[in-house]
Amino acid sequence: MRVLAGLILAGCIVLGGGSPIQQAPAKAASRRNPLAGSDRAARAGVKLYERECAECHGANREGIGKAPPLARADIRSAAPGAIFWVLRNGDLRHGMPSFAQLPEPERWQIVTYLQESR
C-alpha cells in the first residue's frame, strides 16, 4: 500500500499536481511581469539563473535530481506572478529555498529568462 501511495504522489508531482507554481495564491499569480519582452532583462536573468538556480535546476534548465526541469512549455506559459511567488516564497517541502533576498527586479529578470528563452 505504501508503494502505491508513493507512486501516486510521484505521479502528481510529475504531472504538476504538486507543483509549487500551482500553489500560488490567485492575487500573486495575477501579477504581471513588468519586464516581459525585455531582451535586456532576459540577458540579466540568464546571469542570475546561472548564479542562483543552475546548481539545482541545471545549466540548461534540464533539472538535476529532485529539482524539476524548467525548460518546459508549462513554465513558459505559467502565470509570471506565480513563478515570481515561488521565487519569493520557495517551497521547502520540495527543497526549493526562498530567494526573497534577491531584489524584486532581479526576481523578475529570472522570470523573464525562464519564460522567454527557448
VMD Tcl script that draws the C-alpha trace (Angstrom):
set ca {
  {0.00 0.00 0.00}
  {2.85 2.43 0.79}
  {4.42 1.73 -2.59}
  {1.14 2.54 -4.33}
  {0.75 5.76 -2.33}
  {4.33 6.73 -3.20}
  {3.72 6.12 -6.89}
  {0.54 8.20 -6.82}
  {2.34 11.06 -5.06}
  {5.23 10.91 -7.52}
  {2.77 10.93 -10.41}
  {1.02 14.00 -9.01}
  {4.31 15.85 -8.72}
  {5.44 14.88 -12.21}
  {2.08 15.85 -13.72}
  {2.07 19.17 -11.87}
  {-0.33 18.32 -9.05}
  {2.39 19.06 -6.53}
  {3.89 21.96 -8.42}
  {4.66 24.99 -6.25}
  {3.57 27.18 -9.18}
  {0.05 25.80 -8.84}
  {0.07 26.69 -5.14}
  {0.48 30.43 -5.76}
  {-2.48 32.45 -4.47}
  {-4.63 33.97 -7.23}
  {-3.65 37.50 -6.25}
  {0.06 36.66 -6.56}
  {-0.42 34.70 -9.79}
  {-2.27 37.61 -11.38}
  {0.78 39.91 -11.12}
  {2.17 40.88 -14.50}
  {5.87 40.81 -15.25}
  {6.94 44.45 -15.62}
  {9.99 43.28 -17.61}
  {8.20 40.96 -20.04}
  {9.52 41.31 -23.57}
  {12.76 42.99 -22.48}
  {15.83 41.39 -24.07}
  {17.99 43.22 -21.56}
  {16.03 41.72 -18.65}
  {16.23 38.24 -20.18}
  {20.02 38.56 -20.58}
  {20.33 39.69 -16.96}
  {18.06 36.78 -16.00}
  {20.48 34.32 -17.64}
  {23.31 35.54 -15.40}
  {21.14 35.43 -12.30}
  {19.86 31.96 -13.21}
  {23.44 30.72 -13.62}
  {24.39 32.15 -10.23}
  {21.26 31.29 -8.24}
  {19.42 28.41 -9.93}
  {21.69 26.32 -12.16}
  {23.21 24.36 -9.29}
  {19.87 22.63 -8.71}
  {17.97 23.06 -11.97}
  {20.92 22.54 -14.33}
  {22.85 24.85 -16.61}
  {20.36 24.22 -19.41}
  {17.30 24.14 -17.12}
  {17.19 20.34 -17.52}
  {16.65 19.62 -13.82}
  {19.01 17.76 -11.53}
  {17.94 15.10 -9.05}
  {14.74 16.22 -7.32}
  {14.84 19.71 -8.86}
  {12.44 19.76 -11.81}
  {13.44 20.86 -15.29}
  {12.50 24.44 -16.06}
  {12.91 24.33 -19.85}
  {9.31 23.22 -20.31}
  {6.35 24.70 -22.14}
  {4.28 24.80 -18.95}
  {6.91 27.03 -17.30}
  {6.96 29.37 -20.31}
  {3.16 29.55 -20.25}
  {2.72 29.76 -16.47}
  {1.43 32.95 -14.91}
  {4.51 35.16 -14.41}
  {3.24 36.17 -10.98}
  {3.06 32.52 -9.92}
  {6.72 31.93 -10.83}
  {7.65 35.16 -9.06}
  {5.71 33.98 -6.00}
  {7.66 30.70 -5.93}
  {10.94 32.58 -6.17}
  {9.86 34.82 -3.30}
  {8.46 32.11 -1.04}
  {10.20 28.92 -2.07}
  {8.73 25.52 -1.31}
  {10.79 23.82 1.37}
  {8.56 20.75 1.15}
  {10.05 20.18 -2.32}
  {13.51 21.50 -1.46}
  {13.07 24.92 -3.09}
  {14.52 27.72 -0.96}
  {13.17 31.24 -0.90}
  {15.01 33.82 -2.98}
  {13.40 36.74 -1.15}
  {16.91 38.11 -0.53}
  {17.14 38.98 -4.23}
  {15.76 42.40 -5.09}
  {12.37 42.28 -6.80}
  {13.73 43.41 -10.21}
  {16.24 40.54 -10.18}
  {13.48 38.00 -9.47}
  {11.51 39.43 -12.41}
  {14.63 39.10 -14.58}
  {14.78 35.39 -13.74}
  {11.07 35.04 -14.58}
  {11.71 36.84 -17.89}
  {14.55 34.48 -18.74}
  {12.56 31.37 -17.86}
  {9.55 32.43 -19.89}
  {11.18 33.98 -22.93}
  {14.10 31.66 -23.64}
  {13.76 28.55 -25.73}
}
mol new
graphics top color blue
foreach p $ca { graphics top sphere $p radius 0.5 }
foreach p [lrange $ca 0 end-1] q [lrange $ca 1 end] { graphics top cylinder $p $q radius 0.2 }
display resetview
